[in-house]
């Protein structure tokens, strides 16, 4: 396994599955841009904005489990196909907790420089998540 694939697997395990917010500082560059995670699918720019996104999503799904199904590496980029599951028990996404389970998939493609993520393109099926939560 490449170093970049190991970094991405560690990211999902530490930051998401274990909820270790301090791990964000270890793996995420200060000026990283995470496309596809902001409002209306826009970017989340910078580490503090990502921490706010993480706090909101993790607060809504404190039992979230992200399983990395596959990784592919080429040059300074690594891609992961993931499955995500959890129960929506928090009010931090702008609507009341539904206590419904959600399971959806996604892909993240990340560019790595000096052992940290500097840019990411995320395509997670939040539409399926919202349908399962009955919020749309």
WODAVEN-V769927 format. One record per pair of residues at least 6 apart in sequence whose ideal C-beta (glycine too) atoms are under 8 Angstrom apart, sorted by sequence separation. I is the first residue (numbers start at 1). J is the second residue. D is the distance in whole Angstrom. If there is no record, write none. Layout:
BEGIN
I|J|D + I|J|D
END
This chain:
BEGIN
14|20|5 + 15|21|7 + 36|42|8 + 37|43|7 + 38|44|5 + 44|50|5 + 58|64|7 + 72|78|7 + 73|79|8 + 91|97|5 + 111|117|7 + 112|118|7 + 130|136|5 + 35|42|8 + 36|43|8 + 37|44|5 + 38|45|8 + 57|64|8 + 71|78|6 + 72|79|5 + 90|97|6 + 110|117|5 + 111|118|5 + 1|9|8 + 15|23|5 + 35|43|5 + 71|79|7 + 89|97|5 + 111|119|4 + 14|23|4 + 15|24|6 + 34|43|6 + 44|53|5 + 71|80|5 + 88|97|6 + 110|119|7 + 111|120|7 + 127|136|8 + 33|43|5 + 34|44|4 + 70|80|7 + 71|81|8 + 88|98|5 + 89|99|6 + 110|120|4 + 33|44|7 + 34|45|8 + 38|49|8 + 69|80|8 + 70|81|5 + 88|99|7 + 109|120|7 + 110|121|8 + 11|23|8 + 15|27|7 + 33|45|5 + 68|80|5 + 69|81|5 + 87|99|7 + 88|100|6 + 108|120|6 + 109|121|5 + 10|23|8 + 14|27|8 + 33|46|8 + 37|50|8 + 68|81|8 + 69|82|6 + 87|100|7 + 88|101|8 + 108|121|7 + 31|45|8 + 32|46|7 + 68|82|6 + 69|83|6 + 87|101|5 + 88|102|6 + 108|122|5 + 31|46|6 + 32|47|6 + 38|53|7 + 67|82|6 + 86|101|7 + 87|102|8 + 107|122|8 + 108|123|8 + 11|27|5 + 30|46|7 + 31|47|8 + 34|50|6 + 37|53|6 + 66|82|5 + 67|83|5 + 85|101|7 + 86|102|6 + 106|122|7 + 107|123|5 + 108|124|8 + 10|27|7 + 30|47|5 + 66|83|7 + 67|84|8 + 85|102|7 + 106|123|6 + 107|124|8 + 29|47|7 + 32|50|7 + 66|84|5 + 84|102|8 + 85|103|4 + 106|124|3 + 28|47|5 + 34|53|8 + 65|84|7 + 84|103|7 + 85|104|8 + 105|124|7 + 106|125|6 + 7|27|6 + 64|84|7 + 65|85|5 + 83|103|7 + 84|104|5 + 104|124|7 + 105|125|6 + 64|85|7 + 65|86|6 + 83|104|8 + 84|105|7 + 104|125|4 + 25|47|7 + 28|50|6 + 64|86|4 + 83|105|5 + 84|106|6 + 104|126|7 + 24|47|7 + 63|86|5 + 82|105|7 + 62|86|8 + 63|87|6 + 81|105|7 + 82|106|5 + 104|128|4 + 61|86|4 + 81|106|8 + 82|107|7 + 104|129|5 + 24|50|7 + 61|87|7 + 63|89|8 + 81|107|5 + 82|108|7 + 102|128|8 + 24|51|6 + 61|88|6 + 62|89|6 + 80|107|7 + 102|129|5 + 60|88|6 + 61|89|7 + 62|90|6 + 79|107|6 + 80|108|5 + 104|132|7 + 60|89|7 + 61|90|7 + 79|108|7 + 103|132|7 + 21|51|7 + 24|54|7 + 60|90|4 + 79|109|4 + 80|110|8 + 102|132|5 + 59|90|4 + 60|91|7 + 78|109|7 + 79|110|8 + 101|132|7 + 102|133|6 + 59|91|8 + 60|92|5 + 77|109|6 + 78|110|5 + 100|132|6 + 21|54|7 + 59|92|4 + 60|93|5 + 77|110|7 + 100|133|5 + 21|55|8 + 77|111|5 + 78|112|7 + 100|134|7 + 57|92|8 + 76|111|5 + 77|112|7 + 98|133|5 + 56|92|4 + 57|93|7 + 76|112|6 + 98|134|6 + 55|92|7 + 56|93|6 + 60|97|7 + 76|113|6 + 98|135|7 + 15|54|7 + 19|58|6 + 84|124|7 + 95|135|6 + 61|102|7 + 16|58|7 + 82|124|8 + 19|62|7 + 84|129|8 + 88|133|5 + 17|64|7 + 16|64|6 + 17|65|6 + 16|65|8 + 17|66|6 + 16|66|5 + 12|66|4 + 12|68|6 + 9|68|5 + 8|68|7 + 9|71|7 + 8|71|6 + 5|71|4 + 5|73|5 + 12|80|7 + 4|73|5 + 1|71|8 + 8|78|5 + 12|82|7 + 2|73|4 + 7|78|7 + 9|80|7 + 4|76|7 + 8|80|5 + 4|77|7 + 5|78|5 + 4|78|4 + 5|80|8 + 2|78|7 + 29|113|7 + 32|116|7 + 35|119|8 + 32|117|5 + 33|118|8 + 34|119|8 + 35|120|7 + 36|121|6 + 37|122|5 + 32|118|5 + 33|119|5 + 34|120|5 + 35|121|5 + 36|122|4 + 29|116|4 + 31|118|7 + 32|119|6 + 33|120|7 + 35|122|6 + 36|123|6 + 27|115|8 + 28|116|6 + 29|117|6 + 32|120|7 + 34|122|6 + 36|124|7 + 27|116|6 + 28|117|5 + 29|118|5 + 27|117|6 + 8|108|7 + 8|110|6 + 7|112|6 + 4|110|8 + 11|117|7 + 4|112|5 + 7|115|7 + 7|117|8 + 3|115|8
END
